[in-house]
Amino acid sequence: AVDLVESGGGAVQSGGSLTLSCAAAVDPWGSFPYESFIIAWFRQAPGTEREGVADIDAENRATYSDAVKDRFTISRDNRQSTVTLVMNNLKPEDTAMYYCAAVVRGRYNLGWWQARGNLDGASWGRGTQVTVSP
């Protein structure tokens, strides 16, 4: 099992930047070390479905949605068990609750966030709010 806690959300103006962090606590008696997990960021605006933003594996290979590619950068520190999402050139349409989620590598592949059916198998944090004003 893995517990995830997001931080770093806030309110910025259009064109601004924010850095989100996802801290993981892995069960030391569990079967899977932190490096076994593929970590993803999702976001959900009111009245919309949760959508994937990016994910990253233990080797720092990453995938991105077209909506954020070239503006957001995901990175990972396996020693600190954290994943960071640097968001630049933010737009009002980026306003949403941002969640991180984890799945076990091998059961899922990099890019797992693209299939809605995979969401039920993930472990989720509680989210952090990002608000971008025009």
N, CA, C and O of each residue as an XYZ file, in Angstrom:
536
protein
N       0.842     -1.185      0.000
C       0.000      0.000      0.000
C       0.884      1.244      0.000
O       2.033      1.217      0.440
N       0.314      2.324     -0.504
C       1.045      3.582     -0.531
C       0.077      4.699     -0.207
O      -1.032      4.735     -0.739
N       0.484      5.608      0.657
C      -0.292      6.810      0.983
C       0.348      7.999      0.293
O       1.569      8.156      0.305
N      -0.492      8.842     -0.314
C      -0.004      9.970     -1.095
C      -0.558     11.270     -0.530
O      -1.733     11.347     -0.172
N       0.290     12.289     -0.450
C      -0.135     13.598      0.031
C       0.373     14.665     -0.928
O       1.575     14.784     -1.167
N      -0.564     15.441     -1.476
C      -0.212     16.513     -2.401
C      -0.044     17.826     -1.650
O      -0.668     18.045     -0.612
N       0.809     18.699     -2.188
C       0.972     20.042     -1.645
C       1.426     20.972     -2.750
O       1.829     20.530     -3.825
N       1.357     22.268     -2.476
C       1.889     23.248     -3.407
C       0.862     24.004     -4.219
O       1.218     24.907     -4.977
N      -0.404     23.656     -4.079
C      -1.423     24.365     -4.828
C      -1.562     25.805     -4.357
O      -1.015     26.190     -3.324
N      -2.304     26.597     -5.133
C      -2.516     27.986     -4.775
C      -3.202     28.729     -5.896
O      -3.704     28.134     -6.849
N      -3.213     30.045     -5.763
C      -3.849     30.903     -6.756
C      -2.793     31.758     -7.421
O      -1.978     32.391     -6.751
N      -2.812     31.774     -8.748
C      -1.867     32.579     -9.523
C      -2.610     33.232    -10.671
O      -3.739     32.862    -10.993
N      -1.964     34.198    -11.277
C      -2.531     34.816    -12.468
C      -2.075     34.070    -13.713
O      -1.080     33.345    -13.698
N      -2.816     34.262    -14.773
C      -2.478     33.628    -16.044
C      -1.043     33.970    -16.425
O      -0.611     35.119    -16.329
N      -0.316     32.944    -16.860
C       1.094     33.112    -17.190
C       2.035     32.801    -16.047
O       3.249     32.723    -16.235
N       1.474     32.622    -14.859
C       2.291     32.346    -13.695
C       2.705     30.892    -13.595
O       2.420     30.083    -14.479
N       3.388     30.572    -12.493
C       3.910     29.219    -12.281
C       3.587     28.728    -10.880
O       3.455     29.513     -9.941
N       3.463     27.426    -10.761
C       3.310     26.753     -9.477
C       4.070     25.445     -9.533
O       4.268     24.873    -10.605
N       4.499     24.970     -8.360
C       5.139     23.662     -8.257
C       4.375     22.824     -7.260
O       4.242     23.190     -6.092
N       3.872     21.692     -7.731
C       3.151     20.754     -6.877
C       4.084     19.616     -6.463
O       4.978     19.219     -7.210
N       3.856     19.110     -5.267
C       4.619     17.967     -4.796
C       3.680     16.846     -4.361
O       2.589     17.095     -3.848
N       4.119     15.623     -4.573
C       3.379     14.438     -4.141
C       4.333     13.606     -3.289
O       5.288     13.020     -3.800
N       4.069     13.561     -2.006
C       4.901     12.799     -1.086
C       4.255     11.445     -0.827
O       3.059     11.360     -0.548
N       5.048     10.396     -0.922
C       4.530      9.037     -0.752
C       5.066      8.400      0.519
O       6.231      8.567      0.882
N       4.189      7.672      1.179
C       4.583      6.851      2.330
C       4.230      5.417      1.985
O       3.058      5.060      1.865
N       5.258      4.605      1.828
C       5.058      3.213      1.423
C       5.093      2.320      2.654
O       5.940      2.493      3.530
N       4.190      1.383      2.716
C       4.149      0.420      3.809
C       5.474     -0.353      3.843
O       5.776     -1.081      2.897
N       6.272     -0.211      4.914
C       7.574     -0.894      4.948
C       7.438     -2.411      4.980
O       8.392     -3.122      4.664
N       6.278     -2.910      5.354
C       6.046     -4.351      5.377
C       5.313     -4.834      4.141
O       4.973     -6.012      4.023
N       5.072     -3.906      3.217
C       4.357     -4.280      2.016
C       5.267     -4.951      1.000
O       6.470     -5.105      1.217
N       4.667     -5.343     -0.104
C       5.390     -6.099     -1.122
C       6.110     -5.218     -2.132
O       6.958     -5.700     -2.884
N       5.777     -3.920     -2.155
C       6.258     -3.065     -3.230
C       7.019     -1.867     -2.692
O       6.442     -1.060     -1.962
N       8.283     -1.724     -3.025
C       9.023     -0.511     -2.662
C       8.572      0.657     -3.515
O       7.876      0.475     -4.514
N       8.970      1.856     -3.120
C       8.536      3.065     -3.833
C       8.875      2.973     -5.318
O       8.105      3.434     -6.160
N      10.016      2.385     -5.639
C      10.438      2.312     -7.036
C       9.518      1.443     -7.891
O       9.598      1.471     -9.119
N       8.658      0.683     -7.252
C       7.728     -0.177     -7.986
C       6.536      0.588     -8.545
O       5.800      0.078     -9.390
N       6.352      1.817     -8.066
C       5.146      2.558     -8.431
C       5.402      3.523     -9.576
O       6.434      4.190     -9.639
N       4.439      3.576    -10.471
C       4.369      4.641    -11.463
C       3.434      5.694    -10.881
O       2.300      5.384    -10.516
N       3.900      6.926    -10.794
C       3.140      8.000    -10.174
C       2.613      8.941    -11.258
O       3.342      9.322    -12.174
N       1.366      9.299    -11.141
C       0.744     10.198    -12.119
C       0.088     11.379    -11.414
O      -0.267     11.309    -10.237
N      -0.061     12.452    -12.160
C      -0.867     13.597    -11.741
C      -2.132     13.634    -12.589
O      -2.103     13.449    -13.805
N      -3.245     13.878    -11.900
C      -4.533     14.070    -12.546
C      -5.084     15.427    -12.096
O      -4.587     16.032    -11.146
N      -6.100     15.879    -12.787
C      -6.796     17.083    -12.351
C      -8.287     16.946    -12.668
O      -8.697     16.226    -13.579
N      -9.070     17.668    -11.876
C     -10.510     17.625    -12.073
C     -11.103     18.982    -11.744
O     -10.990     19.470    -10.619
N     -11.731     19.582    -12.735
C     -12.448     20.835    -12.536
C     -13.900     20.514    -12.226
O     -14.384     19.447    -12.603
N     -14.603     21.408    -11.550
C     -16.015     21.150    -11.216
C     -16.831     20.816    -12.459
O     -16.751     21.511    -13.472
N     -17.611     19.752    -12.371
C     -18.484     19.368    -13.471
C     -17.804     18.635    -14.599
O     -18.419     18.382    -15.635
N     -16.540     18.287    -14.415
C     -15.823     17.585    -15.476
C     -15.283     16.261    -14.952
O     -15.240     16.032    -13.743
N     -14.877     15.403    -15.863
C     -14.260     14.141    -15.467
C     -12.793     14.371    -15.095
O     -12.149     15.314    -15.555
N     -12.302     13.489    -14.262
C     -10.898     13.560    -13.892
C     -10.054     13.229    -15.117
O     -10.327     12.253    -15.815
N      -9.037     14.032    -15.380
C      -8.199     13.814    -16.550
C      -6.736     13.690    -16.144
O      -6.272     14.362    -15.223
N      -6.034     12.835    -16.835
C      -4.622     12.648    -16.575
C      -3.802     13.790    -17.150
O      -4.141     14.372    -18.180
N      -2.712     14.094    -16.452
C      -1.836     15.189    -16.853
C      -0.471     14.659    -17.273
O       0.040     15.006    -18.337
N       0.114     13.812    -16.423
C       1.447     13.274    -16.692
C       1.698     12.117    -15.743
O       1.033     11.985    -14.716
N       2.660     11.283    -16.094
C       3.108     10.260    -15.157
C       4.600     10.034    -15.315
O       5.220     10.496    -16.272
N       5.168      9.305    -14.345
C       6.612      9.101    -14.337
C       6.926      7.795    -13.632
O       6.264      7.419    -12.664
N       7.952      7.103    -14.135
C       8.356      5.862    -13.483
C       9.650      6.081    -12.709
O      10.165      7.197    -12.647
N      10.167      5.020    -12.125
C      11.338      5.140    -11.256
C      12.599      5.530    -12.021
O      13.559      6.021    -11.427
N      12.600      5.314    -13.324
C      13.748      5.713    -14.153
C      13.586      7.123    -14.706
O      14.354      7.558    -15.565
N      12.577      7.832    -14.203
C      12.290      9.206    -14.639
C      11.859      9.315    -16.099
O      12.011     10.366    -16.721
N      11.321      8.226    -16.639
C      10.671      8.316    -17.940
C       9.259      8.828    -17.694
O       8.601      8.441    -16.729
N       8.805      9.707    -18.586
C       7.536     10.402    -18.332
C       6.697     10.490    -19.601
O       7.214     10.443    -20.717
N       5.399     10.619    -19.400
C       4.472     10.920    -20.484
C       3.624     12.113    -20.051
O       3.448     12.358    -18.858
N       3.102     12.849    -21.027
C       2.329     14.060    -20.763
C       1.085     14.092    -21.644
O       1.064     13.535    -22.742
N       0.058     14.754    -21.140
C      -1.091     15.010    -21.989
C      -0.756     16.158    -22.940
O       0.121     16.975    -22.661
N      -1.460     16.206    -24.055
C      -1.224     17.273    -25.023
C      -1.537     18.649    -24.434
O      -0.948     19.654    -24.833
N      -2.465     18.681    -23.486
C      -2.889     19.963    -22.915
C      -1.783     20.643    -22.107
O      -1.789     21.865    -21.957
N      -0.840     19.866    -21.591
C       0.182     20.443    -20.711
C       1.596     20.275    -21.235
O       2.542     20.847    -20.693
N       1.732     19.490    -22.288
C       3.064     19.235    -22.823
C       3.720     20.563    -23.185
O       3.068     21.449    -23.737
N       4.986     20.702    -22.881
C       5.771     21.912    -23.135
C       5.531     23.008    -22.110
O       6.205     24.038    -22.152
N       4.581     22.816    -21.182
C       4.369     23.793    -20.109
C       4.631     23.184    -18.727
O       5.116     23.870    -17.828
N       4.309     21.894    -18.561
C       4.483     21.218    -17.276
C       5.659     20.260    -17.372
O       5.923     19.689    -18.430
N       6.366     20.087    -16.255
C       7.459     19.129    -16.181
C       7.307     18.300    -14.922
O       7.197     18.836    -13.819
N       7.303     16.990    -15.096
C       7.204     16.074    -13.966
C       8.590     15.503    -13.684
O       9.345     15.194    -14.606
N       8.914     15.368    -12.405
C      10.191     14.778    -12.024
C       9.996     13.967    -10.748
O       8.956     14.039    -10.093
N      11.017     13.202    -10.421
C      10.860     12.253     -9.321
C      12.170     12.126     -8.558
O      13.250     12.115     -9.149
N      12.061     12.030     -7.239
C      13.201     11.778     -6.361
C      12.911     10.503     -5.583
O      12.144     10.522     -4.620
N      13.516      9.406     -5.993
C      13.221      8.119     -5.356
C      13.716      8.061     -3.909
O      13.117      7.372     -3.083
N      14.793      8.770     -3.593
C      15.294      8.753     -2.225
C      14.359      9.472     -1.265
O      14.219      9.076     -0.108
N      13.718     10.531     -1.751
C      12.780     11.291     -0.939
C      11.336     10.819     -1.124
O      10.429     11.308     -0.451
N      11.128      9.872     -2.034
C       9.777      9.349     -2.325
C       8.817     10.474     -2.693
O       7.686     10.525     -2.212
N       9.281     11.360     -3.542
C       8.446     12.483     -3.962
C       8.438     12.619     -5.483
O       9.409     12.290     -6.164
N       7.328     13.106     -5.983
C       7.175     13.473     -7.381
C       6.764     14.935     -7.433
O       5.880     15.369     -6.695
N       7.406     15.683     -8.303
C       7.158     17.115     -8.428
C       6.582     17.427     -9.804
O       6.985     16.843    -10.810
N       5.644     18.348     -9.828
C       5.071     18.815    -11.091
C       5.276     20.321    -11.155
O       4.631     21.074    -10.425
N       6.168     20.753    -12.022
C       6.405     22.183    -12.230
C       5.488     22.646    -13.354
O       5.527     22.119    -14.466
N       4.671     23.633    -13.046
C       3.672     24.113    -14.001
C       3.993     25.557    -14.373
O       3.930     26.455    -13.534
N       4.332     25.764    -15.627
C       4.662     27.105    -16.139
C       3.599     27.569    -17.123
O       2.832     26.776    -17.669
N       3.581     28.870    -17.328
C       2.645     29.464    -18.280
C       1.215     28.975    -18.021
O       0.523     28.529    -18.936
N       0.802     29.066    -16.797
C      -0.516     28.568    -16.418
C      -1.624     29.370    -17.078
O      -1.501     30.576    -17.294
N      -2.702     28.677    -17.391
C      -3.850     29.277    -18.057
C      -5.088     29.070    -17.185
O      -5.115     28.154    -16.362
N      -6.105     29.903    -17.353
C      -7.327     29.718    -16.558
C      -7.907     28.307    -16.691
O      -8.482     27.786    -15.735
N      -7.766     27.694    -17.848
C      -8.286     26.343    -18.042
C      -7.503     25.278    -17.279
O      -7.913     24.118    -17.249
N      -6.387     25.653    -16.665
C      -5.656     24.731    -15.797
C      -6.243     24.694    -14.386
O      -5.827     23.880    -13.561
N      -7.191     25.560    -14.115
C      -7.827     25.593    -12.795
C      -8.528     24.271    -12.515
O      -9.372     23.827    -13.293
N      -8.170     23.649    -11.399
C      -8.721     22.339    -11.047
C      -8.149     21.892     -9.713
O      -7.208     22.489     -9.190
N      -8.733     20.832     -9.172
C      -8.114     20.111     -8.065
C      -7.133     19.132     -8.702
O      -7.485     18.394     -9.622
N      -5.902     19.135     -8.204
C      -4.867     18.269     -8.741
C      -4.601     17.133     -7.756
O      -4.418     17.350     -6.558
N      -4.585     15.922     -8.298
C      -4.383     14.719     -7.493
C      -3.180     13.947     -8.010
O      -2.915     13.931     -9.212
N      -2.460     13.312     -7.109
C      -1.491     12.328     -7.575
C      -2.034     10.935     -7.283
O      -2.831     10.729     -6.367
N      -1.580     10.004     -8.082
C      -2.073      8.638     -8.002
C      -0.936      7.683     -8.326
O      -0.022      8.024     -9.076
N      -0.997      6.499     -7.765
C       0.075      5.519     -7.938
C      -0.479      4.163     -8.337
O      -1.512      3.722     -7.833
N       0.215      3.522     -9.238
C      -0.093      2.145     -9.620
C       1.201      1.359     -9.629
O       2.288      1.931     -9.723
N       1.081      0.062     -9.531
C       2.255     -0.802     -9.484
C       2.729     -1.101    -10.901
O       1.963     -1.541    -11.758
N       3.971     -0.857    -11.111
C       4.579     -1.157    -12.405
C       4.543     -2.652    -12.643
O       4.768     -3.448    -11.731
N       4.262     -3.016    -13.856
C       4.102     -4.429    -14.173
C       2.641     -4.761    -14.332
O       2.250     -5.450    -15.274
N       1.820     -4.267    -13.397
C       0.378     -4.383    -13.561
C      -0.108     -3.317    -14.540
O      -1.082     -3.517    -15.267
N       0.593     -2.176    -14.546
C       0.271     -1.060    -15.432
C       1.564     -0.591    -16.094
O       2.663     -0.859    -15.607
N       1.413      0.104    -17.195
C       2.564      0.638    -17.917
C       2.586      2.155    -17.839
O       1.590      2.782    -17.478
N       3.717      2.737    -18.177
C       3.818      4.183    -18.282
C       2.755      4.666    -19.256
O       2.575      4.095    -20.332
N       2.055      5.722    -18.866
C       0.958      6.200    -19.691
C      -0.380      5.622    -19.291
O      -1.372      5.792    -19.999
N      -0.413      4.929    -18.143
C      -1.641      4.250    -17.701
C      -2.793      5.214    -17.493
O      -3.960      4.826    -17.548
N      -2.459      6.468    -17.254
C      -3.498      7.451    -16.950
C      -4.409      7.704    -18.148
O      -5.487      8.278    -17.992
N      -3.993      7.288    -19.328
C      -4.760      7.566    -20.527
C      -5.984      6.672    -20.684
O      -6.869      6.972    -21.485
N      -6.043      5.592    -19.939
C      -7.185      4.680    -20.016
C      -8.048      4.848    -18.779
O      -7.611      4.539    -17.671
N      -9.254      5.327    -18.953
C     -10.114      5.630    -17.808
C     -10.369      4.396    -16.956
O     -10.592      4.513    -15.752
N     -10.340      3.250    -17.547
C     -10.592      2.035    -16.785
C      -9.502      1.730    -15.775
O      -9.711      0.924    -14.869
N      -8.342      2.360    -15.912
C      -7.232      2.102    -14.987
C      -7.339      2.890    -13.695
O      -6.649      2.587    -12.721
N      -8.210      3.910    -13.679
C      -8.250      4.790    -12.521
C      -8.691      4.066    -11.258
O      -8.226      4.388    -10.164
N      -9.574      3.100    -11.397
C     -10.087      2.412    -10.215
C      -9.017      1.591     -9.511
O      -9.157      1.281     -8.328
N      -7.964      1.238    -10.210
C      -6.926      0.414     -9.616
C      -5.822      1.198     -8.934
O      -4.868      0.608     -8.428
N      -5.937      2.525     -8.911
C      -4.875      3.372     -8.373
C      -5.104      3.731     -6.910
O      -6.227      3.687     -6.408
N      -4.021      4.084     -6.248
C      -4.077      4.709     -4.922
C      -4.019      6.209     -5.130
O      -3.237      6.694     -5.947
N      -4.854      6.961     -4.386
C      -5.026      8.392     -4.634
C      -4.718      9.227     -3.405
O      -4.934      8.806     -2.269
N      -4.200     10.439     -3.668
C      -4.117     11.438     -2.626
C      -5.418     12.209     -2.552
O      -6.361     11.926     -3.292
N      -5.470     13.206     -1.637
C      -6.697     13.963     -1.441
C      -6.765     15.216     -2.304
O      -7.818     15.846     -2.395
N      -5.677     15.578     -2.926
C      -5.710     16.682     -3.863
C      -5.225     18.007     -3.295
O      -5.185     18.221     -2.084
N      -4.857     18.887     -4.221
C      -4.476     20.255     -3.886
C      -5.051     21.167     -4.972
O      -4.972     20.856     -6.160
N      -5.624     22.283     -4.556
C      -6.344     23.150     -5.479
C      -5.403     24.110     -6.190
O      -4.537     24.733     -5.575
N      -5.595     24.215     -7.501
C      -4.873     25.198     -8.318
C      -5.908     26.103     -8.967
O      -6.835     25.626     -9.622
N      -5.750     27.398     -8.786
C      -6.668     28.369     -9.372
C      -5.867     29.391    -10.157
O      -4.955     30.028     -9.628
N      -6.223     29.540    -11.436
C      -5.527     30.475    -12.309
C      -6.523     31.533    -12.770
O      -7.522     31.213    -13.414
N      -6.256     32.759    -12.448
C      -7.151     33.857    -12.833
C      -6.674     34.491    -14.137
O      -5.481     34.483    -14.440
N      -7.623     35.046    -14.912
C      -7.254     35.636    -16.225
C      -6.281     36.801    -16.075
O      -5.877     37.400    -17.072
